[in-house]
Each structure stands twice: as C-alpha cells, then as structure tokens.
Amino acid sequence: MTTLLQEFLSAYFNGQTHNVGATANVAFPAADIRMQQSGLPQPLTKPGITVLWIGKGRTREYWGQAAGKPAKIAHTDATLILYVRAADKGAALQTSDLLYELLVNTHETYALSAKGVRWLRPGTPILIADGASGGTGGGQYFMRQINLAVRLVYNLNTQA
C-alpha cells in the first residue's frame, strides 16, 4: 500500500500543474516523498512528505465477487500519519493544504480505490512545528500533520 501511495503522491507533487477535479491548472510544488522511517534530505530545500503506517485495525472477511468469480474478500482498516515539512511556513501550508484537498477528492483518489486503497478519510492539517523548534541537525522547519484513515480491500483467494 505504501508503494501505491508513494506513486500517487509523486504523480502530483512534481512541480507541475495538474487538473484536480473541476479545477484546472493547480500548481503543485515539487516535494520529496518518503515512506516510514526514510529521512528527508537536509537541509530542506523543498517540501517533504513522509507517510507512516501506524496502525492496523480489525480485518473482516466475507464472500463476494472478484473479476466475476466468487472470492473471499477482506477489509482491513488502517491508520496513517502524513507529515509535511518545509523550511518556510508558506510552503508547509501550501503543500499540506494541497495534500488534504487531494485526499478528500474522490475523483482524484479513484485510481487508489481501484487498487484497493479505499475509504480515505483525512483529518484537517495540524501545525506541529512552527519553525522555532529545532529540526534534525539543528535546522528549523515548519511541520504539519494529517491523520489518514483508510480501508484496504483485497482478494484472499478466488474459487475456480
């Protein structure tokens, strides 16, 4: 799942403009996208987005259809935290706001849904570092956090 999210985010946060829903030519900053414990380059020369998988909820199984055949399907609820860091407040605000708006846009997240990452429910961005607190290596940065609940849907096996 984290690879799917990394590919999804990298397709938008690449320094180019993208049509998002009904809004044309939305300018997205280039950002470093990292998963789990991977560190961001220091000093921060562009915004960074780090995705952490922090929890897995209960898995529910049921019989359904996959590719037109009976299949045992599972739903697993998971919790992720997305951290957005930037050297200046404006870049942190812009990047986290764009990230939030992208995650709540069902048209844009449809590709994730088709691959089994569904029911994306992001919380609004929260400021957790205001530039006065020291970053790694003594650097200072702004950081916002987005909590993200998702439901993973996958086929356990297909009956012949």
Secondary structure, DSSP 8 states (H G I E B T S, - for coil): -HHHHHHHHHHHSBSSEEEETTEEEEE--B-EEEETT----SS-SS-EEEEEEEEEEEEEEEEEEETTEEEEEEEEEEEEEEEEEESSHHHHHHHHHHHHHHHH-TTTTHHHHHTTEEEEEE---EEEEEEEEE-GGG-EEEEEEEEEEEEEEEEEEE--
